[in-house]
Amino acid sequence: MFVVYFFENKNLLLTQLLQRVPSVGEDLKIKGRKGKVSSVTSVDEQKFQVQIVLETVNKNKLAAVVDNSKKKKR
């Protein structure tokens, strides 16, 4: 069993106890966000730090489309 620390830049995202250490280039999903492993460094023989590059989330803010034909007429 290995202790794996997942980092994005210098921010700690997640710490897990895993049976297998992820490899470089592997696709992961952490906290509902997709990411790719950029580097893996060994701190101890059972502790590993994994750097992840997360995909950016595009929140499209659509303008509210108002359908005037359905409004009540006076």
CHARMM internal coordinates of N, CA and C (Angstrom, degrees):
IC EDIT
DIST 1 N 1 CA 1.4547
DIST 1 CA 1 C 1.5306
ANGL 1 N 1 CA 1 C 108.72
DIST 1 C 2 N 1.3253
ANGL 1 CA 1 C 2 N 114.84
DIHE 1 N 1 CA 1 C 2 N 139.23
DIST 2 N 2 CA 1.4501
ANGL 1 C 2 N 2 CA 121.81
DIHE 1 CA 1 C 2 N 2 CA -177.75
DIST 2 CA 2 C 1.5261
ANGL 2 N 2 CA 2 C 109.85
DIHE 1 C 2 N 2 CA 2 C -122.24
DIST 2 C 3 N 1.3203
ANGL 2 CA 2 C 3 N 115.98
DIHE 2 N 2 CA 2 C 3 N 144.27
DIST 3 N 3 CA 1.4605
ANGL 2 C 3 N 3 CA 121.71
DIHE 2 CA 2 C 3 N 3 CA 172.77
DIST 3 CA 3 C 1.5200
ANGL 3 N 3 CA 3 C 106.41
DIHE 2 C 3 N 3 CA 3 C -93.60
DIST 3 C 4 N 1.3460
ANGL 3 CA 3 C 4 N 115.86
DIHE 3 N 3 CA 3 C 4 N 120.48
DIST 4 N 4 CA 1.4635
ANGL 3 C 4 N 4 CA 121.12
DIHE 3 CA 3 C 4 N 4 CA -175.50
DIST 4 CA 4 C 1.5209
ANGL 4 N 4 CA 4 C 108.63
DIHE 3 C 4 N 4 CA 4 C -118.04
DIST 4 C 5 N 1.3263
ANGL 4 CA 4 C 5 N 115.84
DIHE 4 N 4 CA 4 C 5 N 123.46
DIST 5 N 5 CA 1.4643
ANGL 4 C 5 N 5 CA 123.26
DIHE 4 CA 4 C 5 N 5 CA 177.84
DIST 5 CA 5 C 1.5248
ANGL 5 N 5 CA 5 C 107.29
DIHE 4 C 5 N 5 CA 5 C -102.83
DIST 5 C 6 N 1.3279
ANGL 5 CA 5 C 6 N 117.32
DIHE 5 N 5 CA 5 C 6 N 122.56
DIST 6 N 6 CA 1.4539
ANGL 5 C 6 N 6 CA 122.19
DIHE 5 CA 5 C 6 N 6 CA 179.44
DIST 6 CA 6 C 1.5255
ANGL 6 N 6 CA 6 C 108.65
DIHE 5 C 6 N 6 CA 6 C -100.50
DIST 6 C 7 N 1.3394
ANGL 6 CA 6 C 7 N 116.45
DIHE 6 N 6 CA 6 C 7 N 123.91
DIST 7 N 7 CA 1.4609
ANGL 6 C 7 N 7 CA 123.24
DIHE 6 CA 6 C 7 N 7 CA -178.44
DIST 7 CA 7 C 1.5196
ANGL 7 N 7 CA 7 C 110.19
DIHE 6 C 7 N 7 CA 7 C -120.58
DIST 7 C 8 N 1.3401
ANGL 7 CA 7 C 8 N 115.42
DIHE 7 N 7 CA 7 C 8 N 142.76
DIST 8 N 8 CA 1.4589
ANGL 7 C 8 N 8 CA 121.95
DIHE 7 CA 7 C 8 N 8 CA 165.61
DIST 8 CA 8 C 1.5167
ANGL 8 N 8 CA 8 C 105.42
DIHE 7 C 8 N 8 CA 8 C -116.91
DIST 8 C 9 N 1.3149
ANGL 8 CA 8 C 9 N 116.62
DIHE 8 N 8 CA 8 C 9 N 115.81
DIST 9 N 9 CA 1.4610
ANGL 8 C 9 N 9 CA 123.20
DIHE 8 CA 8 C 9 N 9 CA -169.01
DIST 9 CA 9 C 1.5346
ANGL 9 N 9 CA 9 C 107.49
DIHE 8 C 9 N 9 CA 9 C 56.52
DIST 9 C 10 N 1.3158
ANGL 9 CA 9 C 10 N 119.36
DIHE 9 N 9 CA 9 C 10 N -113.94
DIST 10 N 10 CA 1.4667
ANGL 9 C 10 N 10 CA 121.18
DIHE 9 CA 9 C 10 N 10 CA 177.45
DIST 10 CA 10 C 1.5163
ANGL 10 N 10 CA 10 C 111.83
DIHE 9 C 10 N 10 CA 10 C -110.74
DIST 10 C 11 N 1.3353
ANGL 10 CA 10 C 11 N 117.30
DIHE 10 N 10 CA 10 C 11 N 7.61
DIST 11 N 11 CA 1.4612
ANGL 10 C 11 N 11 CA 121.92
DIHE 10 CA 10 C 11 N 11 CA -178.44
DIST 11 CA 11 C 1.5196
ANGL 11 N 11 CA 11 C 110.68
DIHE 10 C 11 N 11 CA 11 C -91.39
DIST 11 C 12 N 1.3204
ANGL 11 CA 11 C 12 N 115.93
DIHE 11 N 11 CA 11 C 12 N 126.17
DIST 12 N 12 CA 1.4541
ANGL 11 C 12 N 12 CA 121.30
DIHE 11 CA 11 C 12 N 12 CA 176.77
DIST 12 CA 12 C 1.5234
ANGL 12 N 12 CA 12 C 108.75
DIHE 11 C 12 N 12 CA 12 C -76.54
DIST 12 C 13 N 1.3390
ANGL 12 CA 12 C 13 N 116.30
DIHE 12 N 12 CA 12 C 13 N 119.83
DIST 13 N 13 CA 1.4595
ANGL 12 C 13 N 13 CA 121.02
DIHE 12 CA 12 C 13 N 13 CA -179.26
DIST 13 CA 13 C 1.5145
ANGL 13 N 13 CA 13 C 112.01
DIHE 12 C 13 N 13 CA 13 C -94.15
DIST 13 C 14 N 1.3515
ANGL 13 CA 13 C 14 N 116.38
DIHE 13 N 13 CA 13 C 14 N -42.14
DIST 14 N 14 CA 1.4516
ANGL 13 C 14 N 14 CA 119.84
DIHE 13 CA 13 C 14 N 14 CA -170.07
DIST 14 CA 14 C 1.5155
ANGL 14 N 14 CA 14 C 109.12
DIHE 13 C 14 N 14 CA 14 C -160.76
DIST 14 C 15 N 1.3213
ANGL 14 CA 14 C 15 N 116.25
DIHE 14 N 14 CA 14 C 15 N 145.47
DIST 15 N 15 CA 1.4529
ANGL 14 C 15 N 15 CA 122.96
DIHE 14 CA 14 C 15 N 15 CA 172.20
DIST 15 CA 15 C 1.5190
ANGL 15 N 15 CA 15 C 107.14
DIHE 14 C 15 N 15 CA 15 C -124.18
DIST 15 C 16 N 1.3415
ANGL 15 CA 15 C 16 N 115.70
DIHE 15 N 15 CA 15 C 16 N 126.42
DIST 16 N 16 CA 1.4534
ANGL 15 C 16 N 16 CA 119.81
DIHE 15 CA 15 C 16 N 16 CA -177.72
DIST 16 CA 16 C 1.5197
ANGL 16 N 16 CA 16 C 110.68
DIHE 15 C 16 N 16 CA 16 C -133.55
DIST 16 C 17 N 1.3266
ANGL 16 CA 16 C 17 N 115.09
DIHE 16 N 16 CA 16 C 17 N 152.71
DIST 17 N 17 CA 1.4510
ANGL 16 C 17 N 17 CA 123.03
DIHE 16 CA 16 C 17 N 17 CA 172.45
DIST 17 CA 17 C 1.5235
ANGL 17 N 17 CA 17 C 106.12
DIHE 16 C 17 N 17 CA 17 C -101.18
DIST 17 C 18 N 1.3336
ANGL 17 CA 17 C 18 N 116.66
DIHE 17 N 17 CA 17 C 18 N 108.40
DIST 18 N 18 CA 1.4637
ANGL 17 C 18 N 18 CA 122.02
DIHE 17 CA 17 C 18 N 18 CA -173.32
DIST 18 CA 18 C 1.5204
ANGL 18 N 18 CA 18 C 111.21
DIHE 17 C 18 N 18 CA 18 C -119.76
DIST 18 C 19 N 1.3202
ANGL 18 CA 18 C 19 N 115.29
DIHE 18 N 18 CA 18 C 19 N 156.57
DIST 19 N 19 CA 1.4577
ANGL 18 C 19 N 19 CA 120.43
DIHE 18 CA 18 C 19 N 19 CA 175.42
DIST 19 CA 19 C 1.5213
ANGL 19 N 19 CA 19 C 111.38
DIHE 18 C 19 N 19 CA 19 C -86.34
DIST 19 C 20 N 1.3380
ANGL 19 CA 19 C 20 N 116.88
DIHE 19 N 19 CA 19 C 20 N -20.19
DIST 20 N 20 CA 1.4596
ANGL 19 C 20 N 20 CA 121.47
DIHE 19 CA 19 C 20 N 20 CA -177.53
DIST 20 CA 20 C 1.5240
ANGL 20 N 20 CA 20 C 108.46
DIHE 19 C 20 N 20 CA 20 C -136.09
DIST 20 C 21 N 1.3159
ANGL 20 CA 20 C 21 N 116.19
DIHE 20 N 20 CA 20 C 21 N 136.14
DIST 21 N 21 CA 1.4700
ANGL 20 C 21 N 21 CA 121.67
DIHE 20 CA 20 C 21 N 21 CA 178.78
DIST 21 CA 21 C 1.5263
ANGL 21 N 21 CA 21 C 108.02
DIHE 20 C 21 N 21 CA 21 C -85.86
DIST 21 C 22 N 1.3410
ANGL 21 CA 21 C 22 N 118.96
DIHE 21 N 21 CA 21 C 22 N 131.98
DIST 22 N 22 CA 1.4646
ANGL 21 C 22 N 22 CA 120.35
DIHE 21 CA 21 C 22 N 22 CA 178.73
DIST 22 CA 22 C 1.5215
ANGL 22 N 22 CA 22 C 111.33
DIHE 21 C 22 N 22 CA 22 C -64.22
DIST 22 C 23 N 1.3320
ANGL 22 CA 22 C 23 N 116.18
DIHE 22 N 22 CA 22 C 23 N 149.31
DIST 23 N 23 CA 1.4559
ANGL 22 C 23 N 23 CA 121.38
DIHE 22 CA 22 C 23 N 23 CA -178.79
DIST 23 CA 23 C 1.5292
ANGL 23 N 23 CA 23 C 110.20
DIHE 22 C 23 N 23 CA 23 C -97.99
DIST 23 C 24 N 1.3183
ANGL 23 CA 23 C 24 N 115.99
DIHE 23 N 23 CA 23 C 24 N 165.26
DIST 24 N 24 CA 1.4646
ANGL 23 C 24 N 24 CA 122.27
DIHE 23 CA 23 C 24 N 24 CA -178.94
DIST 24 CA 24 C 1.5291
ANGL 24 N 24 CA 24 C 108.76
DIHE 23 C 24 N 24 CA 24 C -67.15
DIST 24 C 25 N 1.3228
ANGL 24 CA 24 C 25 N 116.29
DIHE 24 N 24 CA 24 C 25 N 132.95
DIST 25 N 25 CA 1.4556
ANGL 24 C 25 N 25 CA 121.88
DIHE 24 CA 24 C 25 N 25 CA 179.48
DIST 25 CA 25 C 1.5149
ANGL 25 N 25 CA 25 C 113.95
DIHE 24 C 25 N 25 CA 25 C 91.33
DIST 25 C 26 N 1.3153
ANGL 25 CA 25 C 26 N 117.57
DIHE 25 N 25 CA 25 C 26 N -3.32
DIST 26 N 26 CA 1.4613
ANGL 25 C 26 N 26 CA 121.58
DIHE 25 CA 25 C 26 N 26 CA -178.72
DIST 26 CA 26 C 1.5239
ANGL 26 N 26 CA 26 C 110.02
DIHE 25 C 26 N 26 CA 26 C -76.49
DIST 26 C 27 N 1.3220
ANGL 26 CA 26 C 27 N 116.38
DIHE 26 N 26 CA 26 C 27 N 141.01
DIST 27 N 27 CA 1.4619
ANGL 26 C 27 N 27 CA 121.67
DIHE 26 CA 26 C 27 N 27 CA 176.98
DIST 27 CA 27 C 1.5157
ANGL 27 N 27 CA 27 C 109.86
DIHE 26 C 27 N 27 CA 27 C -84.73
DIST 27 C 28 N 1.3401
ANGL 27 CA 27 C 28 N 116.26
DIHE 27 N 27 CA 27 C 28 N 134.00
DIST 28 N 28 CA 1.4551
ANGL 27 C 28 N 28 CA 121.99
DIHE 27 CA 27 C 28 N 28 CA -179.90
DIST 28 CA 28 C 1.5182
ANGL 28 N 28 CA 28 C 109.56
DIHE 27 C 28 N 28 CA 28 C -130.79
DIST 28 C 29 N 1.3157
ANGL 28 CA 28 C 29 N 115.35
DIHE 28 N 28 CA 28 C 29 N 161.64
DIST 29 N 29 CA 1.4553
ANGL 28 C 29 N 29 CA 121.42
DIHE 28 CA 28 C 29 N 29 CA 173.81
DIST 29 CA 29 C 1.5183
ANGL 29 N 29 CA 29 C 106.99
DIHE 28 C 29 N 29 CA 29 C -129.01
DIST 29 C 30 N 1.3322
ANGL 29 CA 29 C 30 N 116.39
DIHE 29 N 29 CA 29 C 30 N 112.04
DIST 30 N 30 CA 1.4623
ANGL 29 C 30 N 30 CA 122.17
DIHE 29 CA 29 C 30 N 30 CA -178.19
DIST 30 CA 30 C 1.5172
ANGL 30 N 30 CA 30 C 108.17
DIHE 29 C 30 N 30 CA 30 C -122.29
DIST 30 C 31 N 1.3076
ANGL 30 CA 30 C 31 N 115.65
DIHE 30 N 30 CA 30 C 31 N 126.44
DIST 31 N 31 CA 1.4636
ANGL 30 C 31 N 31 CA 123.15
DIHE 30 CA 30 C 31 N 31 CA 179.89
DIST 31 CA 31 C 1.5233
ANGL 31 N 31 CA 31 C 111.44
DIHE 30 C 31 N 31 CA 31 C 53.54
DIST 31 C 32 N 1.3222
ANGL 31 CA 31 C 32 N 116.98
DIHE 31 N 31 CA 31 C 32 N 38.35
DIST 32 N 32 CA 1.4495
ANGL 31 C 32 N 32 CA 121.82
DIHE 31 CA 31 C 32 N 32 CA 177.31
DIST 32 CA 32 C 1.5072
ANGL 32 N 32 CA 32 C 115.01
DIHE 31 C 32 N 32 CA 32 C 78.27
DIST 32 C 33 N 1.3114
ANGL 32 CA 32 C 33 N 117.97
DIHE 32 N 32 CA 32 C 33 N 6.58
DIST 33 N 33 CA 1.4588
ANGL 32 C 33 N 33 CA 121.59
DIHE 32 CA 32 C 33 N 33 CA -179.24
DIST 33 CA 33 C 1.5220
ANGL 33 N 33 CA 33 C 109.33
DIHE 32 C 33 N 33 CA 33 C -116.26
DIST 33 C 34 N 1.3276
ANGL 33 CA 33 C 34 N 116.29
DIHE 33 N 33 CA 33 C 34 N 136.84
DIST 34 N 34 CA 1.4550
ANGL 33 C 34 N 34 CA 121.35
DIHE 33 CA 33 C 34 N 34 CA -179.85
DIST 34 CA 34 C 1.5184
ANGL 34 N 34 CA 34 C 109.49
DIHE 33 C 34 N 34 CA 34 C -81.62
DIST 34 C 35 N 1.3266
ANGL 34 CA 34 C 35 N 115.13
DIHE 34 N 34 CA 34 C 35 N 143.66
DIST 35 N 35 CA 1.4489
ANGL 34 C 35 N 35 CA 119.73
DIHE 34 CA 34 C 35 N 35 CA 179.25
DIST 35 CA 35 C 1.5060
ANGL 35 N 35 CA 35 C 111.43
DIHE 34 C 35 N 35 CA 35 C -154.21
DIST 35 C 36 N 1.3264
ANGL 35 CA 35 C 36 N 115.23
DIHE 35 N 35 CA 35 C 36 N 172.24
DIST 36 N 36 CA 1.4466
ANGL 35 C 36 N 36 CA 121.89
DIHE 35 CA 35 C 36 N 36 CA -179.40
DIST 36 CA 36 C 1.5174
ANGL 36 N 36 CA 36 C 108.57
DIHE 35 C 36 N 36 CA 36 C -130.89
DIST 36 C 37 N 1.3234
ANGL 36 CA 36 C 37 N 117.02
DIHE 36 N 36 CA 36 C 37 N 139.09
DIST 37 N 37 CA 1.4571
ANGL 36 C 37 N 37 CA 122.51
DIHE 36 CA 36 C 37 N 37 CA -179.44
DIST 37 CA 37 C 1.5237
ANGL 37 N 37 CA 37 C 108.63
DIHE 36 C 37 N 37 CA 37 C -74.59
DIST 37 C 38 N 1.3333
ANGL 37 CA 37 C 38 N 116.83
DIHE 37 N 37 CA 37 C 38 N 124.70
DIST 38 N 38 CA 1.4617
ANGL 37 C 38 N 38 CA 120.47
DIHE 37 CA 37 C 38 N 38 CA -179.95
DIST 38 CA 38 C 1.5279
ANGL 38 N 38 CA 38 C 111.93
DIHE 37 C 38 N 38 CA 38 C -99.08
DIST 38 C 39 N 1.3407
ANGL 38 CA 38 C 39 N 117.61
DIHE 38 N 38 CA 38 C 39 N -34.38
DIST 39 N 39 CA 1.4656
ANGL 38 C 39 N 39 CA 119.39
DIHE 38 CA 38 C 39 N 39 CA 177.90
DIST 39 CA 39 C 1.5234
ANGL 39 N 39 CA 39 C 109.89
DIHE 38 C 39 N 39 CA 39 C -157.52
DIST 39 C 40 N 1.3307
ANGL 39 CA 39 C 40 N 114.74
DIHE 39 N 39 CA 39 C 40 N 153.78
DIST 40 N 40 CA 1.4605
ANGL 39 C 40 N 40 CA 122.22
DIHE 39 CA 39 C 40 N 40 CA 177.81
DIST 40 CA 40 C 1.5248
ANGL 40 N 40 CA 40 C 107.25
DIHE 39 C 40 N 40 CA 40 C -129.93
DIST 40 C 41 N 1.3409
ANGL 40 CA 40 C 41 N 116.44
DIHE 40 N 40 CA 40 C 41 N 124.46
DIST 41 N 41 CA 1.4617
ANGL 40 C 41 N 41 CA 120.82
DIHE 40 CA 40 C 41 N 41 CA 177.79
DIST 41 CA 41 C 1.5158
ANGL 41 N 41 CA 41 C 109.59
DIHE 40 C 41 N 41 CA 41 C -122.25
DIST 41 C 42 N 1.3275
ANGL 41 CA 41 C 42 N 114.52
DIHE 41 N 41 CA 41 C 42 N 142.91
DIST 42 N 42 CA 1.4576
ANGL 41 C 42 N 42 CA 120.56
DIHE 41 CA 41 C 42 N 42 CA -179.57
DIST 42 CA 42 C 1.5228
ANGL 42 N 42 CA 42 C 109.16
DIHE 41 C 42 N 42 CA 42 C -96.14
DIST 42 C 43 N 1.3267
ANGL 42 CA 42 C 43 N 117.23
DIHE 42 N 42 CA 42 C 43 N 122.98
DIST 43 N 43 CA 1.4553
ANGL 42 C 43 N 43 CA 122.29
DIHE 42 CA 42 C 43 N 43 CA 178.01
DIST 43 CA 43 C 1.5274
ANGL 43 N 43 CA 43 C 108.75
DIHE 42 C 43 N 43 CA 43 C -89.99
DIST 43 C 44 N 1.3112
ANGL 43 CA 43 C 44 N 115.00
DIHE 43 N 43 CA 43 C 44 N -44.98
DIST 44 N 44 CA 1.4535
ANGL 43 C 44 N 44 CA 124.02
DIHE 43 CA 43 C 44 N 44 CA -178.38
DIST 44 CA 44 C 1.5233
ANGL 44 N 44 CA 44 C 105.34
DIHE 43 C 44 N 44 CA 44 C -136.49
DIST 44 C 45 N 1.3186
ANGL 44 CA 44 C 45 N 118.43
DIHE 44 N 44 CA 44 C 45 N -177.65
DIST 45 N 45 CA 1.4582
ANGL 44 C 45 N 45 CA 117.87
DIHE 44 CA 44 C 45 N 45 CA 177.70
DIST 45 CA 45 C 1.5213
ANGL 45 N 45 CA 45 C 112.19
DIHE 44 C 45 N 45 CA 45 C -74.52
DIST 45 C 46 N 1.3328
ANGL 45 CA 45 C 46 N 117.95
DIHE 45 N 45 CA 45 C 46 N -14.32
DIST 46 N 46 CA 1.4579
ANGL 45 C 46 N 46 CA 120.60
DIHE 45 CA 45 C 46 N 46 CA 177.65
DIST 46 CA 46 C 1.5266
ANGL 46 N 46 CA 46 C 112.88
DIHE 45 C 46 N 46 CA 46 C -123.70
DIST 46 C 47 N 1.3217
ANGL 46 CA 46 C 47 N 118.95
DIHE 46 N 46 CA 46 C 47 N 3.53
DIST 47 N 47 CA 1.4639
ANGL 46 C 47 N 47 CA 122.37
DIHE 46 CA 46 C 47 N 47 CA 179.88
DIST 47 CA 47 C 1.5227
ANGL 47 N 47 CA 47 C 108.92
DIHE 46 C 47 N 47 CA 47 C -118.41
DIST 47 C 48 N 1.3376
ANGL 47 CA 47 C 48 N 115.34
DIHE 47 N 47 CA 47 C 48 N 130.49
DIST 48 N 48 CA 1.4536
ANGL 47 C 48 N 48 CA 121.25
DIHE 47 CA 47 C 48 N 48 CA -178.97
DIST 48 CA 48 C 1.5174
ANGL 48 N 48 CA 48 C 109.82
DIHE 47 C 48 N 48 CA 48 C -132.19
DIST 48 C 49 N 1.3398
ANGL 48 CA 48 C 49 N 115.68
DIHE 48 N 48 CA 48 C 49 N 142.83
DIST 49 N 49 CA 1.4633
ANGL 48 C 49 N 49 CA 121.87
DIHE 48 CA 48 C 49 N 49 CA 174.30
DIST 49 CA 49 C 1.5199
ANGL 49 N 49 CA 49 C 107.57
DIHE 48 C 49 N 49 CA 49 C -109.73
DIST 49 C 50 N 1.3239
ANGL 49 CA 49 C 50 N 115.67
DIHE 49 N 49 CA 49 C 50 N 127.21
DIST 50 N 50 CA 1.4578
ANGL 49 C 50 N 50 CA 121.66
DIHE 49 CA 49 C 50 N 50 CA -177.46
DIST 50 CA 50 C 1.5234
ANGL 50 N 50 CA 50 C 108.02
DIHE 49 C 50 N 50 CA 50 C -116.55
DIST 50 C 51 N 1.3318
ANGL 50 CA 50 C 51 N 116.62
DIHE 50 N 50 CA 50 C 51 N 121.93
DIST 51 N 51 CA 1.4594
ANGL 50 C 51 N 51 CA 122.20
DIHE 50 CA 50 C 51 N 51 CA 176.10
DIST 51 CA 51 C 1.5215
ANGL 51 N 51 CA 51 C 108.49
DIHE 50 C 51 N 51 CA 51 C -90.06
DIST 51 C 52 N 1.3353
ANGL 51 CA 51 C 52 N 116.35
DIHE 51 N 51 CA 51 C 52 N 132.65
DIST 52 N 52 CA 1.4606
ANGL 51 C 52 N 52 CA 121.91
DIHE 51 CA 51 C 52 N 52 CA -176.10
DIST 52 CA 52 C 1.5186
ANGL 52 N 52 CA 52 C 109.69
DIHE 51 C 52 N 52 CA 52 C -124.43
DIST 52 C 53 N 1.3312
ANGL 52 CA 52 C 53 N 115.82
DIHE 52 N 52 CA 52 C 53 N 141.57
DIST 53 N 53 CA 1.4557
ANGL 52 C 53 N 53 CA 122.38
DIHE 52 CA 52 C 53 N 53 CA 172.40
DIST 53 CA 53 C 1.5164
ANGL 53 N 53 CA 53 C 106.14
DIHE 52 C 53 N 53 CA 53 C -108.29
DIST 53 C 54 N 1.3355
ANGL 53 CA 53 C 54 N 116.63
DIHE 53 N 53 CA 53 C 54 N 111.82
DIST 54 N 54 CA 1.4593
ANGL 53 C 54 N 54 CA 121.49
DIHE 53 CA 53 C 54 N 54 CA -178.80
DIST 54 CA 54 C 1.5177
ANGL 54 N 54 CA 54 C 110.39
DIHE 53 C 54 N 54 CA 54 C -87.96
DIST 54 C 55 N 1.3420
ANGL 54 CA 54 C 55 N 115.58
DIHE 54 N 54 CA 54 C 55 N 146.06
DIST 55 N 55 CA 1.4566
ANGL 54 C 55 N 55 CA 120.19
DIHE 54 CA 54 C 55 N 55 CA 176.77
DIST 55 CA 55 C 1.5244
ANGL 55 N 55 CA 55 C 109.25
DIHE 54 C 55 N 55 CA 55 C -72.37
DIST 55 C 56 N 1.3080
ANGL 55 CA 55 C 56 N 115.30
DIHE 55 N 55 CA 55 C 56 N 144.73
DIST 56 N 56 CA 1.4619
ANGL 55 C 56 N 56 CA 119.24
DIHE 55 CA 55 C 56 N 56 CA 179.78
DIST 56 CA 56 C 1.5190
ANGL 56 N 56 CA 56 C 109.25
DIHE 55 C 56 N 56 CA 56 C -76.61
DIST 56 C 57 N 1.3129
ANGL 56 CA 56 C 57 N 115.90
DIHE 56 N 56 CA 56 C 57 N 144.67
DIST 57 N 57 CA 1.4570
ANGL 56 C 57 N 57 CA 121.88
DIHE 56 CA 56 C 57 N 57 CA -179.62
DIST 57 CA 57 C 1.5165
ANGL 57 N 57 CA 57 C 108.23
DIHE 56 C 57 N 57 CA 57 C -99.69
DIST 57 C 58 N 1.3248
ANGL 57 CA 57 C 58 N 115.60
DIHE 57 N 57 CA 57 C 58 N 122.35
DIST 58 N 58 CA 1.4628
ANGL 57 C 58 N 58 CA 120.21
DIHE 57 CA 57 C 58 N 58 CA 178.16
DIST 58 CA 58 C 1.5133
ANGL 58 N 58 CA 58 C 108.55
DIHE 57 C 58 N 58 CA 58 C -97.55
DIST 58 C 59 N 1.3191
ANGL 58 CA 58 C 59 N 115.33
DIHE 58 N 58 CA 58 C 59 N 113.82
DIST 59 N 59 CA 1.4538
ANGL 58 C 59 N 59 CA 120.27
DIHE 58 CA 58 C 59 N 59 CA 176.90
DIST 59 CA 59 C 1.5195
ANGL 59 N 59 CA 59 C 107.42
DIHE 58 C 59 N 59 CA 59 C -98.85
DIST 59 C 60 N 1.3145
ANGL 59 CA 59 C 60 N 114.61
DIHE 59 N 59 CA 59 C 60 N 104.03
DIST 60 N 60 CA 1.4624
ANGL 59 C 60 N 60 CA 119.22
DIHE 59 CA 59 C 60 N 60 CA -179.68
DIST 60 CA 60 C 1.5200
ANGL 60 N 60 CA 60 C 109.35
DIHE 59 C 60 N 60 CA 60 C -78.97
DIST 60 C 61 N 1.3070
ANGL 60 CA 60 C 61 N 115.31
DIHE 60 N 60 CA 60 C 61 N 118.80
DIST 61 N 61 CA 1.4565
ANGL 60 C 61 N 61 CA 120.33
DIHE 60 CA 60 C 61 N 61 CA 178.15
DIST 61 CA 61 C 1.5230
ANGL 61 N 61 CA 61 C 107.18
DIHE 60 C 61 N 61 CA 61 C -97.26
DIST 61 C 62 N 1.3036
ANGL 61 CA 61 C 62 N 114.98
DIHE 61 N 61 CA 61 C 62 N 98.13
DIST 62 N 62 CA 1.4512
ANGL 61 C 62 N 62 CA 119.86
DIHE 61 CA 61 C 62 N 62 CA 179.90
DIST 62 CA 62 C 1.5188
ANGL 62 N 62 CA 62 C 109.41
DIHE 61 C 62 N 62 CA 62 C -84.07
DIST 62 C 63 N 1.2954
ANGL 62 CA 62 C 63 N 115.11
DIHE 62 N 62 CA 62 C 63 N 139.40
DIST 63 N 63 CA 1.4620
ANGL 62 C 63 N 63 CA 119.51
DIHE 62 CA 62 C 63 N 63 CA 176.46
DIST 63 CA 63 C 1.5185
ANGL 63 N 63 CA 63 C 107.75
DIHE 62 C 63 N 63 CA 63 C -69.34
DIST 63 C 64 N 1.2778
ANGL 63 CA 63 C 64 N 115.26
DIHE 63 N 63 CA 63 C 64 N 141.54
DIST 64 N 64 CA 1.4616
ANGL 63 C 64 N 64 CA 120.33
DIHE 63 CA 63 C 64 N 64 CA -179.28
DIST 64 CA 64 C 1.5239
ANGL 64 N 64 CA 64 C 109.02
DIHE 63 C 64 N 64 CA 64 C -66.04
DIST 64 C 65 N 1.3107
ANGL 64 CA 64 C 65 N 114.43
DIHE 64 N 64 CA 64 C 65 N 118.82
DIST 65 N 65 CA 1.4580
ANGL 64 C 65 N 65 CA 119.92
DIHE 64 CA 64 C 65 N 65 CA 179.47
DIST 65 CA 65 C 1.5155
ANGL 65 N 65 CA 65 C 107.45
DIHE 64 C 65 N 65 CA 65 C -88.16
DIST 65 C 66 N 1.3133
ANGL 65 CA 65 C 66 N 115.55
DIHE 65 N 65 CA 65 C 66 N 120.22
DIST 66 N 66 CA 1.4616
ANGL 65 C 66 N 66 CA 121.31
DIHE 65 CA 65 C 66 N 66 CA -176.90
DIST 66 CA 66 C 1.5213
ANGL 66 N 66 CA 66 C 108.07
DIHE 65 C 66 N 66 CA 66 C -101.95
DIST 66 C 67 N 1.3245
ANGL 66 CA 66 C 67 N 115.95
DIHE 66 N 66 CA 66 C 67 N 125.39
DIST 67 N 67 CA 1.4601
ANGL 66 C 67 N 67 CA 121.21
DIHE 66 CA 66 C 67 N 67 CA 177.06
DIST 67 CA 67 C 1.5247
ANGL 67 N 67 CA 67 C 108.53
DIHE 66 C 67 N 67 CA 67 C -94.53
DIST 67 C 68 N 1.3238
ANGL 67 CA 67 C 68 N 116.86
DIHE 67 N 67 CA 67 C 68 N 102.85
DIST 68 N 68 CA 1.4538
ANGL 67 C 68 N 68 CA 121.80
DIHE 67 CA 67 C 68 N 68 CA -175.19
DIST 68 CA 68 C 1.5214
ANGL 68 N 68 CA 68 C 112.76
DIHE 67 C 68 N 68 CA 68 C -73.07
DIST 68 C 69 N 1.3194
ANGL 68 CA 68 C 69 N 118.28
DIHE 68 N 68 CA 68 C 69 N -17.64
DIST 69 N 69 CA 1.4556
ANGL 68 C 69 N 69 CA 120.30
DIHE 68 CA 68 C 69 N 69 CA -176.95
DIST 69 CA 69 C 1.5253
ANGL 69 N 69 CA 69 C 112.05
DIHE 68 C 69 N 69 CA 69 C -71.47
DIST 69 C 70 N 1.3011
ANGL 69 CA 69 C 70 N 117.91
DIHE 69 N 69 CA 69 C 70 N -18.95
DIST 70 N 70 CA 1.4675
ANGL 69 C 70 N 70 CA 120.88
DIHE 69 CA 69 C 70 N 70 CA -177.55
DIST 70 CA 70 C 1.5165
ANGL 70 N 70 CA 70 C 112.45
DIHE 69 C 70 N 70 CA 70 C -95.65
DIST 70 C 71 N 1.3127
ANGL 70 CA 70 C 71 N 118.56
DIHE 70 N 70 CA 70 C 71 N -0.12
DIST 71 N 71 CA 1.4521
ANGL 70 C 71 N 71 CA 120.51
DIHE 70 CA 70 C 71 N 71 CA 179.50
DIST 71 CA 71 C 1.5266
ANGL 71 N 71 CA 71 C 109.94
DIHE 70 C 71 N 71 CA 71 C -75.99
DIST 71 C 72 N 1.3017
ANGL 71 CA 71 C 72 N 115.66
DIHE 71 N 71 CA 71 C 72 N 153.92
DIST 72 N 72 CA 1.4659
ANGL 71 C 72 N 72 CA 120.69
DIHE 71 CA 71 C 72 N 72 CA 179.47
DIST 72 CA 72 C 1.5298
ANGL 72 N 72 CA 72 C 109.69
DIHE 71 C 72 N 72 CA 72 C -71.07
DIST 72 C 73 N 1.2990
ANGL 72 CA 72 C 73 N 113.93
DIHE 72 N 72 CA 72 C 73 N 139.68
DIST 73 N 73 CA 1.4594
ANGL 72 C 73 N 73 CA 118.99
DIHE 72 CA 72 C 73 N 73 CA 178.05
DIST 73 CA 73 C 1.5154
ANGL 73 N 73 CA 73 C 108.97
DIHE 72 C 73 N 73 CA 73 C -101.67
DIST 73 C 74 N 1.3073
ANGL 73 CA 73 C 74 N 117.75
DIHE 73 N 73 CA 73 C 74 N 142.36
DIST 74 N 74 CA 1.4567
ANGL 73 C 74 N 74 CA 121.77
DIHE 73 CA 73 C 74 N 74 CA -178.58
DIST 74 CA 74 C 1.4765
ANGL 74 N 74 CA 74 C 111.34
DIHE 73 C 74 N 74 CA 74 C -101.37
END
COOR INIT
IC SEED 1 N 1 CA 1 C
IC BUILD
